[in-house]
Amino acid sequence: MFCCLFIYALFSCLFDEVVLEIQTSDSSALFEVANRFEKLYGGKVYVGLRIPDADTGSRQNVDMALVTEGDAVVISVKNLSGTVSSGIVSLKSGSWNCESGNKHQTERLPDPVMETKKQASILESYLEQRGVALPEGYFSCKVVLPNPNLRDFPFDVITYNQWVQQKPEPNSMFSGRLNGASRGGKKEMPESLHQKLNFILRTAPMWDRLELEGNKYVLGEFLELIKGELADIWALKNIKRSKVSHLIIKNISLFGSTLQVLYSPRDYRSEGTSDSEWKKVTVRSSTEVFFRLENSTKVRKSKLSSIISLSLTA
């Protein structure tokens, strides 16, 4: 009986690590693409949106939305490897068949292009409900496949070679750059509309963001449950979603036994936090937080010592 329990616990642990590794790999690819697009176009990227869908009453995940002076773009990132060729794309069923190069297994995925168009439509409706109606031609969508190990691919996507070879050109149009077009007669977005669009996306529902060691990211939901010594739990009593928007974890002891937690009080009136507004507490490195992964019922616990920062949405 004991052996069975041990084997089950070991298998669960290994399975959890595989799930987390996949999750961090996909999320890290998401943030890598987002950071590069911000450098290329000089705009603002909003990652991990959860947009309310009026038709279904649920929330639609949007990988990211890029806002520049010339346009707004919904971007879906698929960290696929192996082979996805136009010859095996099932157009009738609206799916892609992706064959992994290592395992020689074929996985059927919903067509990302069709999915992204649907997400863009839901986001556009959400913006209109909040008072922003973008002029025709200013709103578009695109799929990015950033994995260099993807050999073949369908058309109408941005491949690894395309997005890494582009040169920074701030204040340019996303759609125009990728399609080889110029602005033509298209004007920049009016400043008032641009500001309102950024405000709405900044305050839209999003997944929480966990940054781990090794430049890894995870999207999900911070559960506001903290496990540790009573003194540490008491010191962290103010770390609640309603009160805090961002945490930064710093090691302040020689052997890593003590951590400093810096947190910024939530301020709905401004976007950033000044240095004078940051609060700080000191806790043991064994203190743990609980985090539910994006689109999963699985709850992960992480020691504060392995966390670089944590961003909490309102």
C-alpha positions as CSV (number, residue, x, y, z in Angstrom):
1,M,0.0,0.0,0.0
2,F,2.8,2.3,0.9
3,C,4.6,1.6,-2.3
4,C,1.5,2.4,-4.3
5,L,1.1,5.7,-2.6
6,F,4.8,6.5,-3.1
7,I,4.6,5.6,-6.9
8,Y,1.4,7.7,-7.2
9,A,3.0,10.7,-5.5
10,L,6.1,10.4,-7.6
11,F,4.1,10.2,-10.8
12,S,1.9,13.1,-9.8
13,C,5.0,15.2,-9.1
14,L,6.7,14.3,-12.4
15,F,3.4,15.0,-14.3
16,D,3.0,18.4,-12.6
17,E,6.6,19.3,-13.6
18,V,5.9,18.4,-17.2
19,V,2.6,20.4,-17.2
20,L,4.4,23.4,-15.6
21,E,7.3,23.2,-18.1
22,I,4.9,23.2,-21.0
23,Q,3.0,26.1,-19.5
24,T,6.1,28.2,-18.8
25,S,7.4,27.4,-22.3
26,D,4.2,28.6,-24.0
27,S,3.9,31.7,-21.7
28,S,7.6,32.6,-22.1
29,A,7.2,32.5,-25.9
30,L,4.2,34.8,-25.5
31,F,6.1,37.4,-23.6
32,E,9.1,37.1,-26.0
33,V,6.9,37.9,-28.9
34,A,5.2,40.7,-27.0
35,N,8.5,42.3,-26.0
36,R,9.9,42.2,-29.6
37,F,6.7,43.7,-31.1
38,E,6.9,46.6,-28.6
39,K,10.5,47.3,-29.7
40,L,9.6,47.0,-33.3
41,Y,6.5,49.3,-33.4
42,G,6.9,51.5,-30.4
43,G,3.4,50.7,-29.2
44,K,1.9,49.0,-26.2
45,V,1.2,45.2,-26.0
46,Y,-1.5,43.9,-23.5
47,V,-0.8,40.2,-22.7
48,G,-3.2,37.6,-21.3
49,L,-6.6,39.4,-21.9
50,R,-9.8,37.7,-20.7
51,I,-12.5,39.6,-22.7
52,P,-16.2,39.1,-21.7
53,D,-18.2,37.5,-24.5
54,A,-21.7,38.9,-24.5
55,D,-23.0,36.0,-26.6
56,T,-21.8,33.2,-24.4
57,G,-21.6,34.9,-21.0
58,S,-18.1,33.6,-20.7
59,R,-14.6,35.1,-21.1
60,Q,-12.6,34.8,-24.3
61,N,-8.8,34.5,-23.9
62,V,-6.8,36.8,-26.1
63,D,-3.0,36.2,-26.2
64,M,-2.2,39.8,-26.8
65,A,-3.4,43.0,-28.3
66,L,-0.9,45.5,-29.8
67,V,-1.8,49.2,-30.0
68,T,0.2,51.5,-32.1
69,E,-0.5,55.1,-33.4
70,G,-1.7,53.6,-36.6
71,D,-3.7,50.5,-35.7
72,A,-4.8,47.9,-33.2
73,V,-4.0,44.2,-33.7
74,V,-5.1,41.0,-32.0
75,I,-2.2,38.5,-32.0
76,S,-2.4,34.8,-31.3
77,V,0.9,33.0,-30.5
78,K,1.2,29.3,-31.1
79,N,4.5,27.7,-29.8
80,L,4.3,24.8,-32.3
81,S,7.1,22.6,-33.4
82,G,7.4,19.9,-36.0
83,T,5.4,20.0,-39.2
84,V,2.2,21.9,-40.0
85,S,1.9,21.9,-43.8
86,S,-0.9,23.2,-46.0
87,G,-1.3,19.7,-47.4
88,I,-2.5,18.4,-44.1
89,V,-4.6,21.3,-42.9
90,S,-8.2,20.3,-42.7
91,L,-10.0,23.3,-44.1
92,K,-13.5,21.7,-43.9
93,S,-13.2,20.9,-40.2
94,G,-11.4,24.2,-39.4
95,S,-8.4,22.5,-37.8
96,W,-4.6,22.1,-38.2
97,N,-2.8,18.8,-37.9
98,C,0.6,19.3,-36.2
99,E,3.1,16.4,-36.3
100,S,5.7,16.6,-33.6
101,G,9.2,15.9,-34.9
102,N,10.4,14.1,-31.8
103,K,7.4,11.9,-31.0
104,H,6.0,11.5,-34.5
105,Q,2.6,12.1,-33.1
106,T,-0.1,14.1,-34.9
107,E,-2.2,16.6,-32.8
108,R,-5.3,18.2,-34.2
109,L,-5.7,21.9,-33.2
110,P,-8.6,24.3,-33.9
111,D,-7.5,26.6,-36.8
112,P,-5.6,29.4,-35.0
113,V,-6.4,31.9,-37.9
114,M,-10.2,31.3,-37.5
115,E,-9.9,31.4,-33.7
116,T,-8.0,34.7,-33.8
117,K,-10.5,36.3,-36.1
118,K,-13.2,35.3,-33.6
119,Q,-11.2,36.8,-30.7
120,A,-10.7,40.0,-32.6
121,S,-14.5,40.2,-33.2
122,I,-15.2,39.7,-29.5
123,L,-12.6,42.3,-28.5
124,E,-14.0,44.8,-31.0
125,S,-17.5,44.4,-29.6
126,Y,-16.1,44.8,-26.1
127,L,-14.4,48.0,-27.1
128,E,-17.6,49.3,-28.6
129,Q,-19.5,48.5,-25.4
130,R,-17.0,50.6,-23.5
131,G,-17.3,53.5,-25.9
132,V,-14.5,53.0,-28.4
133,A,-15.5,52.3,-32.1
134,L,-12.3,52.0,-34.2
135,P,-12.6,53.4,-37.7
136,E,-12.6,50.9,-40.5
137,G,-9.2,49.5,-41.4
138,Y,-7.6,50.2,-38.0
139,F,-8.4,46.8,-36.5
140,S,-6.8,43.5,-37.6
141,C,-5.5,40.2,-36.4
142,K,-2.6,37.9,-36.9
143,V,-1.1,34.5,-35.9
144,V,2.5,34.2,-34.9
145,L,4.4,30.9,-34.9
146,P,7.7,31.8,-33.1
147,N,9.2,28.4,-32.6
148,P,12.3,27.9,-34.9
149,N,11.7,24.2,-34.9
150,L,8.5,24.5,-37.0
151,R,9.5,23.3,-40.4
152,D,6.4,23.7,-42.6
153,F,3.4,25.9,-42.0
154,P,0.2,27.2,-43.5
155,F,-0.1,30.6,-45.1
156,D,-1.5,33.7,-43.5
157,V,0.7,33.5,-40.4
158,I,3.9,35.1,-39.1
159,T,6.8,32.6,-38.9
160,Y,9.9,32.6,-36.8
161,N,12.1,34.0,-39.6
162,Q,9.7,36.8,-40.4
163,W,9.4,38.2,-36.9
164,V,13.1,37.9,-35.9
165,Q,14.4,39.5,-39.1
166,Q,12.3,42.6,-38.9
167,K,14.2,45.8,-37.8
168,P,12.9,48.3,-35.2
169,E,10.8,51.0,-36.7
170,P,8.8,52.8,-34.0
171,N,5.5,54.4,-34.8
172,S,5.0,52.2,-37.9
173,M,1.8,50.3,-38.7
174,F,1.9,46.6,-37.7
175,S,-0.3,45.5,-40.7
176,G,1.5,47.7,-43.2
177,R,5.0,46.5,-42.2
178,L,4.1,42.8,-42.4
179,N,2.3,43.1,-45.7
180,G,5.0,45.2,-47.3
181,A,2.6,48.1,-47.6
182,S,2.9,51.8,-46.7
183,R,0.5,54.0,-44.8
184,G,-0.9,55.3,-48.0
185,G,-3.8,57.6,-47.2
186,K,-4.4,56.1,-43.8
187,K,-4.1,58.6,-41.0
188,E,-2.8,58.0,-37.5
189,M,-5.4,57.2,-34.8
190,P,-6.7,60.4,-33.2
191,E,-4.9,61.1,-29.9
192,S,-8.1,61.0,-27.8
193,L,-9.1,57.7,-29.3
194,H,-5.6,56.3,-28.8
195,Q,-5.6,57.2,-25.1
196,K,-9.0,55.8,-24.5
197,L,-8.2,52.6,-26.3
198,N,-5.1,52.1,-24.1
199,F,-7.0,52.9,-21.0
200,I,-9.7,50.3,-21.7
201,L,-7.2,47.6,-22.5
202,R,-5.1,48.5,-19.5
203,T,-8.2,48.1,-17.2
204,A,-9.7,45.1,-19.1
205,P,-9.8,41.6,-17.3
206,M,-6.4,39.8,-17.6
207,W,-4.7,36.8,-16.2
208,D,-2.3,37.3,-13.4
209,R,1.4,37.0,-14.4
210,L,4.0,35.0,-12.5
211,E,7.7,35.6,-13.4
212,L,10.0,32.8,-12.3
213,E,13.8,32.3,-12.3
214,G,15.4,31.7,-15.6
215,N,13.3,34.3,-17.5
216,K,10.2,32.1,-17.4
217,Y,6.6,33.3,-17.2
218,V,3.3,31.7,-16.2
219,L,-0.2,33.1,-16.7
220,G,-3.0,32.1,-14.3
221,E,-4.8,33.2,-11.1
222,F,-3.1,34.0,-7.8
223,L,-5.3,32.5,-5.1
224,E,-4.3,34.8,-2.3
225,L,-3.4,31.8,-0.1
226,I,0.0,31.9,1.6
227,K,1.6,29.0,3.5
228,G,4.4,29.5,6.0
229,E,5.3,30.6,9.5
230,L,2.6,32.5,11.4
231,A,4.8,35.6,11.6
232,D,5.3,35.5,7.8
233,I,1.6,35.1,7.1
234,W,0.9,38.0,9.4
235,A,3.6,40.2,7.6
236,L,1.9,39.4,4.2
237,K,-1.6,40.0,5.4
238,N,-2.0,43.0,3.0
239,I,-1.0,41.0,-0.1
240,K,-4.5,40.9,-1.5
241,R,-5.8,41.5,-5.0
242,S,-8.0,44.4,-3.9
243,K,-5.0,46.2,-2.3
244,V,-1.9,45.2,-4.3
245,S,-1.1,45.2,-8.0
246,H,2.5,44.1,-8.2
247,L,5.1,42.2,-6.1
248,I,8.9,42.0,-6.5
249,I,10.9,39.4,-4.5
250,K,14.5,40.0,-3.5
251,N,17.0,37.8,-1.7
252,I,18.6,39.8,1.1
253,S,20.5,37.1,3.0
254,L,23.8,35.4,2.4
255,F,22.4,31.9,2.2
256,G,19.0,32.8,0.7
257,S,17.0,32.1,3.9
258,T,15.4,35.6,4.0
259,L,13.5,37.5,1.3
260,Q,12.3,41.0,0.9
261,V,8.9,41.4,-0.6
262,L,8.2,44.8,-2.2
263,Y,4.6,45.4,-3.2
264,S,2.9,48.4,-4.8
265,P,-0.6,49.4,-3.5
266,R,-3.2,49.3,-6.2
267,D,-4.1,52.7,-7.6
268,Y,-6.9,52.7,-10.2
269,R,-6.1,56.3,-11.1
270,S,-2.6,55.8,-12.5
271,E,-0.7,53.2,-14.6
272,G,2.6,53.1,-12.7
273,T,3.9,53.3,-9.1
274,S,6.6,55.7,-7.9
275,D,9.5,54.5,-5.8
276,S,8.2,56.2,-2.7
277,E,4.9,54.2,-2.9
278,W,6.4,50.8,-2.7
279,K,5.9,48.9,0.6
280,K,8.3,46.2,1.9
281,V,8.2,43.3,4.3
282,T,10.8,40.6,5.2
283,V,9.8,36.9,5.3
284,R,11.4,33.4,5.2
285,S,12.3,32.0,1.8
286,S,10.2,28.8,2.6
287,T,7.0,30.9,2.4
288,E,4.7,29.6,-0.4
289,V,2.0,31.0,-2.6
290,F,-0.7,29.2,-4.5
291,F,-1.3,29.8,-8.2
292,R,-3.9,28.3,-10.6
293,L,-2.6,27.8,-14.1
294,E,-4.4,29.5,-17.1
295,N,-7.3,27.4,-18.4
296,S,-6.8,24.7,-15.8
297,T,-8.1,23.5,-12.4
298,K,-4.6,22.5,-11.4
299,V,-3.3,24.6,-8.5
300,R,0.5,25.0,-8.2
301,K,2.4,26.1,-5.1
302,S,5.7,28.0,-5.5
303,K,8.2,29.1,-2.9
304,L,8.7,32.8,-2.9
305,S,12.4,32.1,-3.4
306,S,11.7,30.9,-6.9
307,I,9.6,33.9,-7.9
308,I,11.0,37.1,-9.4
309,S,7.7,39.1,-9.6
310,L,4.0,38.7,-9.5
311,S,1.5,41.0,-11.3
312,L,-2.1,40.9,-10.1
313,T,-5.1,42.2,-12.2
314,A,-7.9,44.1,-10.6
